[in-house]
Amino acid sequence: MESGGETVTQVEQWSVEDRVFRIYNLFANIPPVGQTTMLELQRDEHIKYLNEGLKQLGPSFVALDSSRPWLCYWIIHSMALLGESLDYQLENNAIDFLNRCQDPNGGFGGGPGQASSIILQDELVLLIRRRCV
């Protein structure tokens, strides 16, 4: 796969794909009983992780600064899929953040003060439509 002109991002992507493929193959070759055990959803841990992510993302997310509305969408949507609602303060903080992403000329940007993007409109409409926010 390496031709000498690949980017760091490509090399990292291939590395992740290789690791996922090895895990998938390992999983596919174990008996169904083992698969069921391995797939146990740790619901409380997921909810805790999602709540913490909505409060403040870790330093590894710094490269995703302009994707914060997307992250809000995926976190809130994940909570809804788990049948959980946000606590009042966390919901208000998310709404406040998303309001600050609104461009005075229309639309929403990837963060406060960022230019609006049609792609971000979709996620925010989905949040409103699902009544997650």
HELIX and SHEET records of a PDB file:
HELIX    1   1 VAL A    8  ALA A   28  1                                  21    
HELIX    2   2 PRO A   32  MET A   38  1                                   7    
HELIX    3   3 ARG A   43  LYS A   55  1                                  13    
HELIX    4   4 PRO A   59  SER A   67  5                                   9    
HELIX    5   5 ARG A   68  LEU A   81  1                                  14    
HELIX    6   6 TYR A   88  ARG A  100  1                                  13    
HELIX    7   7 ILE A  118  ARG A  129  1                                  12    
END                                                                             
